[in-house]
Amino acid sequence: MISFEAIRQRAEERKGGAAALQAMLEKHRPDHERLRAMPDDRILADMTRRIFYSGFVQKVIDAKWPGFEAAFSGFDPSMLNIAPDDYWHDLTSDERIIRNGAKIMSVRVNAAFLRELAREYGSAGVFFADWPRDDQIGLLDLLSKRGSRLGGMTGQYFLRGIGRDSFIGTMDVLACLRFAGVPLSSSGTTKKDQQLIQQAFNEWAEETGLSFVHLSRICAYSIDSAH
């Protein structure tokens, strides 16, 4: 695998120089202290937003978001965890939200999931902030198994959205990894691929001292997967 410095140089060339690249990176920083203090209802809200983004135009979800907040009772996991079946049935015809039954029911499952984390760790924010950075694939696997509709890219964007230091395996990032010599499969999504991606980011983090967020973005800025 090539040194990350070569990747950074490519990104600088594509984005107008070192100063321009750094300015782009400054807009994106992980914030684990904020994450540790984040209330569980805000974590469930972000989780739900990411789930509904998948398959829908994001601006449509954003425009209806106040209705989501009202319909889902502020995303309070404690309340949602004891809400009766009729509550969830009524949501499937609630015009304030996108009436997708499977995604609506994912909120019920994820509210219970976050309550379990809060009982085990004090809060879901503490759990997500303290999970070892060098095992992001383990955390994504846990989200997929214990949560609902949190597999694949949804889980990755969720972690980034709540402020956790994380990489996202976009097409550009996968192309960058292949350019760097990481032997990914054609899909880049197999279990072995995930292990190789984690290993690459762990090595680059040790080499550079950079966050996964910045490593991931520099990777994406360094290449165009369409070419």
C-alpha positions in Angstrom: 0.0 0.0 0.0 1.4 3.4 -1.0 2.0 6.2 1.5 -0.9 8.4 2.3 1.3 11.4 1.4 0.9 10.5 -2.3 -2.9 10.5 -1.9 -2.8 13.8 -0.1 -0.7 15.3 -2.9 -3.2 14.1 -5.5 -6.0 15.7 -3.5 -4.1 19.0 -3.2 -3.6 19.0 -7.0 -7.3 18.4 -7.7 -8.6 20.9 -5.2 -6.3 23.9 -5.8 -3.4 23.4 -3.4 -2.7 22.6 0.2 -4.4 25.6 1.7 -7.6 25.1 -0.3 -7.7 21.4 0.7 -7.2 22.3 4.4 -10.0 24.8 4.2 -12.3 22.1 2.9 -11.3 19.8 5.7 -11.8 22.3 8.5 -15.5 22.2 7.8 -15.6 18.5 8.9 -14.3 17.4 12.2 -15.4 14.6 14.5 -16.7 15.7 18.0 -16.7 12.9 20.5 -17.2 15.1 23.5 -20.4 16.4 21.9 -21.4 12.9 21.0 -20.9 11.7 24.6 -23.2 14.4 25.8 -25.8 13.9 23.0 -29.3 13.0 24.3 -30.6 9.6 23.2 -33.6 11.3 21.5 -31.2 13.2 19.2 -29.4 10.1 18.3 -32.6 8.3 17.5 -33.7 11.3 15.4 -30.5 11.3 13.3 -30.7 7.5 13.0 -34.3 7.9 11.7 -33.4 10.7 9.3 -30.6 8.6 7.7 -33.0 5.6 7.3 -35.6 7.7 5.6 -33.0 9.4 3.4 -32.3 6.0 1.9 -34.5 5.7 -1.2 -36.0 9.2 -0.9 -34.9 12.7 -2.0 -33.2 14.2 1.0 -34.7 17.6 0.6 -38.2 16.1 0.8 -37.3 14.4 4.2 -35.8 17.7 5.4 -38.8 19.7 4.4 -41.1 17.3 6.4 -38.8 16.9 9.3 -40.8 19.1 11.8 -43.7 16.8 11.1 -41.5 13.8 11.8 -40.4 15.3 15.2 -44.1 15.9 16.1 -45.4 12.5 14.9 -42.6 10.5 16.6 -43.1 12.4 19.9 -39.7 14.1 19.8 -38.0 10.7 19.3 -38.0 10.0 23.0 -36.8 6.4 23.2 -38.4 5.9 26.7 -41.9 6.9 25.4 -41.6 5.1 22.1 -40.4 1.9 23.8 -43.8 1.6 25.6 -46.0 3.1 22.9 -48.8 0.6 22.1 -49.4 -1.1 18.7 -52.1 1.4 17.9 -49.6 4.3 18.1 -47.5 2.7 15.4 -50.5 1.7 13.3 -51.7 5.3 13.2 -48.3 6.5 12.0 -48.7 4.5 8.8 -51.5 6.9 7.8 -50.0 10.1 9.3 -49.6 12.7 6.5 -46.9 14.6 8.5 -44.4 11.9 7.6 -43.4 9.6 4.8 -45.8 6.7 5.2 -43.4 3.9 4.6 -44.5 1.1 7.0 -41.1 -0.7 7.2 -39.2 2.4 8.0 -41.8 3.6 10.5 -41.5 0.3 12.3 -37.7 0.6 12.3 -38.0 3.5 14.7 -39.8 1.2 17.2 -36.9 -1.3 17.0 -34.2 1.3 17.2 -35.9 3.0 20.2 -35.6 -0.3 22.0 -32.0 -0.7 20.8 -31.0 2.7 22.2 -32.8 2.0 25.5 -30.7 -1.1 25.8 -27.5 0.8 25.2 -28.5 3.5 27.7 -29.1 0.8 30.4 -25.8 -0.9 29.5 -23.6 2.2 29.2 -25.4 5.2 30.7 -26.4 6.6 27.3 -26.2 5.7 23.7 -23.9 8.7 23.1 -21.3 7.3 25.5 -21.5 3.9 23.8 -20.9 5.3 20.3 -18.2 7.7 21.4 -16.2 5.1 23.4 -16.3 2.3 20.8 -12.7 1.7 19.7 -11.9 3.7 16.6 -9.8 0.9 15.1 -12.9 -1.4 14.9 -15.4 0.6 13.0 -16.4 -2.5 11.0 -17.3 -4.1 14.3 -19.5 -1.2 15.2 -21.2 -1.3 11.8 -21.8 -5.0 12.3 -23.4 -4.4 15.6 -25.7 -1.7 14.2 -26.8 -4.1 11.5 -27.6 -6.9 13.9 -29.1 -5.0 16.9 -30.7 -2.1 15.1 -33.1 -2.0 12.2 -32.3 -0.8 8.6 -28.8 0.4 9.7 -26.7 -1.8 7.5 -24.6 -0.7 4.6 -24.1 3.0 3.8 -27.0 4.0 6.2 -25.0 3.0 9.2 -21.9 4.7 8.0 -23.6 8.0 7.3 -25.4 7.8 10.7 -22.1 7.5 12.5 -20.6 10.4 10.6 -23.8 12.4 11.2 -23.7 12.1 15.0 -20.1 13.2 15.1 -18.2 9.9 15.5 -14.8 9.8 13.8 -15.5 7.4 10.9 -14.8 6.7 7.3 -17.5 6.2 4.6 -17.0 3.8 1.8 -18.2 5.9 -1.1 -17.3 5.0 -4.7 -14.6 7.6 -4.6 -13.1 6.3 -1.4 -13.2 2.7 -2.7 -11.5 3.9 -5.9 -8.8 5.6 -3.8 -8.2 2.5 -1.8 -7.8 0.4 -5.0 -5.4 3.1 -6.3 -3.4 2.8 -3.1 -3.0 -1.0 -3.6 -5.8 -2.4 -1.4 -7.0 -5.6 -3.1 -10.8 -5.0 -2.8 -13.4 -7.0 -4.7 -15.4 -5.5 -7.5 -18.2 -4.6 -5.0 -15.9 -3.4 -2.2 -18.6 -4.6 0.3 -17.7 -8.1 1.3 -16.6 -9.0 4.8 -13.0 -9.3 3.7 -13.3 -5.9 2.0 -14.4 -4.3 5.2 -11.5 -5.8 7.1 -9.1 -4.5 4.4 -10.6 -1.1 4.5 -10.4 -0.9 8.3 -6.7 -2.0 8.1 -5.9 0.6 5.6 -7.5 3.4 7.6 -5.9 2.2 10.8 -2.4 2.3 9.1 -3.0 5.7 7.5 -4.2 7.1 10.9 -1.0 5.9 12.5 1.1 7.2 9.6 -0.5 10.7 9.6 -2.2 11.3 12.9 -5.3 12.4 11.0 -8.9 11.6 11.9 -10.8 9.0 9.9 -13.1 11.8 8.8 -10.2 13.7 7.2 -8.5 10.6 5.8 -11.8 9.5 4.2 -12.4 13.0 2.7 -8.9 13.4 1.4 -9.2 10.0 -0.2 -12.5 11.0 -1.9 -11.0 14.4 -3.0 -8.0 12.6 -4.6 -9.8 10.7 -7.2 -12.8 10.5 -9.5 -14.3 7.0 -9.5 -15.9 7.7 -12.9 -12.5 7.8 -14.6 
